[in-house]
Amino acid sequence: MSAATAALDGADAWRPAVNPWIIAITVTLATFMEVLDTSIANVALPHIAGSLSAGQDESTWVLTSYLVSNAIVLPLSGWLSSIMGRKNFYMSCVALFTVSSFMCGLAPNLATLIICRVLQGAGGGGLQPSEQAILADTFPPAKRGMAFAVYGMAVVTAPAIGPTLGGWITDNFTWRWIFFINIPVGIISILLTSRLIQDPPYFHRRKLSETKIDYIGLGFVALGLGTLQVVLDKGQREDWFESHFIITLSLISVVSLLFVIFWEWQHKDPIIDLHLFRDRTFGISNLLMFMLGFALLGSTLLLPLFSQTLLGYTAERAGLALMPGGFTIILLLPLVGFLLSRYSPRWLLLYGLSMLSFSLFHMTSFDLDIDFHTVALARVVQAAGMAFLFVPINTAAYAFLPREKNNAASGLMNLARNIGGSVGISLVTTMLDRRGQVHVTYLSHNLTDANPAFRSMLQGATRAIQAHGATATYATQQAYALIYATVQRQATMLAYIDDFRLLGFAILCMVPLVFLMKKSRPGGQMAVH
């Protein structure tokens, strides 16, 4: 017993040979590069399609292929690390991501680019879980909050910066440079990782020759998550369940994932350790991380789209409206890390969820006449809430887990955030389209001759057009078209409000779950009972 205790104390006392903050910056470098690539290619799709002689619909597979392979590798990263060694696995992922980025930039046709994006997504999928596990092992529980704050700066700000940076690069250079910029970052990351990072003594690498690989679990995980990601990414474009393609993939995904749950729970050496969900704090943390991805990526899509389609902003100006929010997160995350050393993560989560929900409800007051500062300020308020979520959620998730489970836990946490983001994007785009149609129908009921306001508007528009030399018939037609366009803009505005309201209610519903989490001491350490 004394020998076991001494070994445990030795493991707890282990610290890396270099300053842990240098390690935090090293892994954050690769995180920023990988998360940036999930959104940087979005605005370049028309350029990619034109350059490679591909259709607009075909070019969307450049995004889908990356998301699919990324989602498949995320939950497998813990298992792969246990076989390869975490440092070796991490360096392999950085190398694969860097080389495939170079190949993406050189791709001569769309098929080659999609294959390279699959490889890039596979490399990127292993980065975030490994980085979180490295941080969890490098820092003691009392300092994890600040470490995750540094990591969170990259994860939360990169999706907002991606479209703006991608648009600037595409406009001023060529779309190929959105991939080439990863190369120097990847090389620096590999060099620093090889010299600075080491696996802790309690990390036991399994021998592949002695490991019985769960091929059935591996196959169904890949099939289930891959088809799910395709459904979420292509659903709205294919009109969801009006498409036999979407119905088929949905059935395959549901059956595969249900089988995975049953199979992995019973398996002696599972690919994904679902038994981690026995800890209710870890399970609730995963749900909260899912909802954070849901709200973060859903609103990050809505705000630039709203600014460009209804307010007439350029892509650059829409990106600038999001930028103050990114700076707000960067400024607040160190404060959040400090507060975690003084207060329980649950109190910070309550504040973060309340503030994020309030900001989304505040966005329901938007109209077609708001100015740039109103949009930017709304994003700042939202960022003030999100900054208090990412770090406390991660800190709480690891508080009651054994250290050797950090890799498996980080894979599931990152999967929850990514799938949440995909669900959020799919839901808000679908609602935007469907609710817009509903509001057009409702508003059009008032466009009758019995409505004095409509008659007055029609007559005024007709006279204004006639004053520019148009015939009476043509002027009347144009007046009707002008009024209908106004109705469509108003209907779309109402659809955006519906989306913001939905996101606000979804986040507000998460508040009671915080009280179901186990109490932990400041710094995310396990409470003494």
C-alpha angles and dihedrals in degrees: 000000000000091000091052091048091049091050091050092049090049091052091049091048093052115116130176119263093242132052107290092223090062088054090049092053091046095055093039089059092063092041093058091048093051098043090046090058092059090070109015094084095053098087093041095060096099090051092047092049092049095045094049096039092243132140121255092246092049092050092060088074085074086072099034095051091055093049093047097052090041092054093048096052097044098076092038095056095090092053093045091049091054090057102038099031119255097259092047092046092048093049091046090053093049090048093048091047092049097046093045090049089056090048091049090055091052097043110136096197142016096259092056092046092052092050090050091048089054089055091045091052091048091053092045093048092065096047104071098047091047092048093051091048090049091052092046090054097039096055128051114242092260091060100036092094093063091044092052088047090062090047091046092058089067097041097048101037100041096071090054094047095043101077093044093048092044091051093048093049093046094048096046102033127002135296090251090072092066084072099035092059088069093064101075091041091051094049092050090048093052093048093049093044093051091054104035111031127074135171113254118247093250091057103100115199113212121223112244091218090059095043121093104214115222097225093170093054092043092052096048093045090054093045096046099045094038094054091042091055092048090050093050093046098043102029100095093041090053093043092250115250093009084077121079088206092060093043092052094048091045092055092047091049096048095046093045095049093046089051090048091055092051095041099044093046091057099038119104094216105027126190089221119034101223090169087082087078089069084083103078093205090058091047093050090046090056091051091049091048089050090053092046089056089044094055098034099052094032093056093037087060096043101049099054090041091051092047094050102039100038106021096038097235121159118241090257094051091047088053091050089055089060095044098081087056090055091051090048091056092047091052096044101043094073088050089051090051090051093048090052089063088057105034139037115265089240093070093050091048091053091053093044095050092045093049093045092049091047091051092052092049088048089058089061086074091065118120137177093270101057118124133229094265092055092055092045093047092050089054090049091054090048091049089052087062098042092051089063094052112050098057099040091047092054093043092051093046094060097039097092102028127099112254092242088062094059094100095050091045095051091051092056093044093053091045089054092053094046095047089045089054092050092048090048094051092046093048098047094046091048092047091046090057098040098042090046089058091048093051093047089055092047096046093045090063087074094055097094135117088248089069110085092200091055093048091049093049092047093050093046093049091046093052092047092052092045089053087066092058102270122143119252093252094047091044091053092050092050091047091055090048091049093051092047091050088053090051090051092051091050091047091050090049090053090049090055089051090052089052093050090048092051092051090048094052092045092055093043090056089061094063096084090053091066090068090056092061118100116259114256132184122250110289092038094276120151113270119239112245 
